[in-house]
Each structure stands twice: as structure tokens, then as C-alpha cells.
């Protein structure tokens, strides 16, 4: 029985792997069994999959929402300012 049980850390790792088709069948089964007793990991998986769909990462496409070059430059300059202030 202990070979079937996994921790929440292991469950989130398997969740991330399965999202990209890298998890084995045994890992996916262990994850599903873990969901029966852990609603937090089930919620994590649901939210993780939703975020990936929103950003269109599963299909290898470009993100739906992305920053413009101007926004990126502004963010870089703000980060550099914070570095020099520290």
C-alpha cells in the first residue's frame, strides 16, 4: 500500500509531468488515487491545467496574452532600478 501512496510534493510533480505527457501510466494512477484523499492537489491540478490552456502552452503555440516590447523595456528598467537601490 505504501508503494501506491504519494506525498503532495510528489503529486504536484506528477501533475506537472502529466500535463506535458511525460508521466507514466503508473504515476498517473498514483496521482488519481492521491486525489481521492487530497482535494488540495486535485484543485492544484485543475488550476494548473486551466492556466496552461489560457496561455496555450499545451499546444506549443504562442501565449494569448503577452507583453509588448515597450512593456518589457519598462519592466527591465524598473528591475534595474530596484537592483541599484538595494
ROVEX-926018 format. One line per 5 residues: number of its first residue (from 1); for each residue z, y, x of N, C-alpha, C. Coordinates in steps of 0.2 Angstrom, whole numbers, padded with zeros to 4 digits. Example, Ala and Ser with C-alpha at 12.3 -4.5 7.8 and 13.67 -1.06 7.14 Angstrom:
1	0039/-0028/0066/0039/-0022/0062/0039/-0016/0066; 0035/-0011/0064/0036/-0005/0068/0039/0000/0064;
This chain:
1	0000/-0006/0004/0000/0000/0000/0000/0006/0004; 0003/0006/0010/0004/0012/0014/-0003/0014/0017; -0008/0009/0018/-0014/0010/0020/-0018/0014/0015; -0017/0014/0009/-0020/0017/0004/-0018/0024/0003; -0011/0025/0004/-0008/0032/0003/-0010/0037/0009;
6	-0012/0043/0007/-0013/0048/0012/-0009/0054/0011; -0008/0058/0016/-0005/0064/0015/-0009/0070/0012; -0006/0075/0011/-0010/0081/0008/-0015/0084/0013; -0013/0084/0020/-0017/0086/0025/-0023/0081/0026; -0022/0075/0025/-0027/0070/0026/-0032/0071/0020;
11	-0029/0072/0014/-0033/0073/0008/-0038/0079/0009; -0035/0085/0011/-0040/0091/0012/-0045/0090/0017; -0043/0086/0022/-0049/0084/0027/-0054/0080/0024; -0052/0075/0020/-0057/0071/0017/-0061/0075/0012; -0058/0079/0009/-0061/0084/0004/-0067/0088/0007;
16	-0065/0091/0013/-0070/0094/0017/-0076/0090/0019; -0074/0084/0021/-0079/0080/0024/-0084/0077/0018; -0081/0076/0013/-0085/0073/0007/-0089/0078/0004; -0087/0084/0005/-0091/0090/0002/-0098/0090/0006; -0098/0088/0012/-0104/0088/0016/-0107/0081/0017;
21	-0105/0076/0013/-0107/0070/0014/-0105/0066/0020; -0100/0068/0023/-0098/0065/0029/-0092/0060/0028; -0089/0059/0022/-0083/0055/0021/-0086/0048/0019; -0082/0043/0021/-0084/0036/0020/-0082/0034/0013; -0084/0029/0010/-0083/0026/0004/-0075/0025/0003;
26	-0072/0022/0008/-0065/0021/0009/-0061/0027/0008; -0063/0032/0012/-0060/0039/0012/-0060/0042/0005; -0066/0042/0002/-0067/0045/-0005/-0062/0041/-0010; -0062/0034/-0009/-0057/0031/-0014/-0050/0033/-0013; -0048/0033/-0006/-0041/0035/-0005/-0040/0042/-0008;
31	-0045/0047/-0007/-0044/0054/-0010/-0043/0053/-0017; -0047/0049/-0021/-0046/0049/-0028/-0040/0046/-0030; -0037/0041/-0027/-0030/0039/-0028/-0025/0044/-0027; -0026/0048/-0021/-0021/0053/-0020/-0021/0058/-0026; -0027/0060/-0029/-0027/0064/-0034/-0023/0062/-0040;
36	-0022/0056/-0041/-0018/0053/-0047/-0011/0056/-0046; -0008/0057/-0040/-0001/0059/-0039/-0001/0066/-0037; -0006/0069/-0035/-0006/0076/-0032/-0011/0081/-0035; -0009/0085/-0040/-0013/0089/-0043/-0015/0095/-0039; -0011/0097/-0034/-0012/0102/-0029/-0019/0101/-0025;
41	-0019/0095/-0023/-0025/0093/-0019/-0031/0092/-0024; -0030/0090/-0030/-0036/0090/-0034/-0038/0097/-0036; -0034/0102/-0037/-0036/0109/-0038/-0039/0112/-0032; -0037/0110/-0026/-0040/0112/-0019/-0047/0110/-0019; -0048/0104/-0021/-0055/0101/-0020/-0059/0104/-0025;
46	-0057/0105/-0031/-0061/0109/-0037/-0063/0116/-0034; -0058/0120/-0032/-0059/0126/-0030/-0064/0127/-0024; -0063/0122/-0019/-0067/0121/-0013/-0074/0120/-0015; -0075/0116/-0020/-0082/0114/-0022/-0085/0120/-0026; -0081/0124/-0029/-0084/0129/-0033/-0086/0135/-0028;
51	-0082/0136/-0023/-0083/0141/-0018/-0090/0139/-0015; -0090/0133/-0013/-0097/0131/-0009/-0103/0132/-0014; -0102/0131/-0020/-0108/0132/-0025/-0109/0139/-0025; -0104/0143/-0026/-0105/0150/-0026/-0109/0153/-0020; -0107/0151/-0014/-0110/0153/-0008/-0116/0149/-0006;
56	-0118/0144/-0010/-0124/0140/-0009/-0124/0136/-0003; -0118/0134/0000/-0118/0131/0006/-0120/0124/0006; -0119/0120/0000/-0121/0113/0000/-0128/0112/0001; -0132/0117/-0001/-0140/0116/-0001/-0143/0118/0005; -0139/0121/0010/-0141/0124/0016/-0145/0130/0015;
61	-0144/0133/0009/-0148/0139/0008/-0144/0145/0010; -0146/0151/0009/-0143/0157/0011/-0137/0159/0006; -0132/0162/0008/-0127/0164/0004/-0130/0169/-0002; -0127/0168/-0008/-0129/0173/-0013/-0127/0180/-0012; -0121/0181/-0010/-0118/0187/-0008/-0117/0188/-0001;
66	-0120/0193/0002/-0119/0194/0010/-0119/0201/0011; -0116/0203/0017/-0115/0210/0019/-0122/0212/0022; -0123/0219/0020/-0129/0222/0023/-0127/0223/0031; -0132/0225/0035/-0131/0226/0042/-0127/0232/0042; -0128/0237/0038/-0123/0243/0038/-0116/0241/0037;
71	-0115/0237/0032/-0108/0235/0031/-0105/0231/0037; -0109/0227/0040/-0107/0223/0046/-0105/0228/0052; -0109/0233/0053/-0108/0238/0058/-0101/0241/0057; -0100/0243/0051/-0094/0247/0049/-0088/0242/0050; -0089/0236/0048/-0083/0231/0049/-0082/0230/0057;
76	-0087/0230/0061/-0086/0229/0068/-0082/0235/0071; -0085/0241/0069/-0081/0247/0072/-0074/0247/0070; -0073/0245/0063/-0066/0246/0061/-0061/0241/0065; -0064/0235/0066/-0061/0230/0070/-0059/0232/0077; -0064/0235/0080/-0064/0238/0087/-0058/0243/0087;
81	-0058/0247/0082/-0053/0252/0082/-0046/0249/0082; -0045/0244/0077/-0039/0241/0077/-0037/0237/0084; -0042/0235/0087/-0040/0232/0094/-0037/0237/0099; -0041/0243/0099/-0038/0248/0103/-0032/0251/0101; -0030/0251/0095/-0024/0254/0093/-0018/0249/0095;
86	-0019/0243/0095/-0014/0238/0097/-0011/0238/0104;
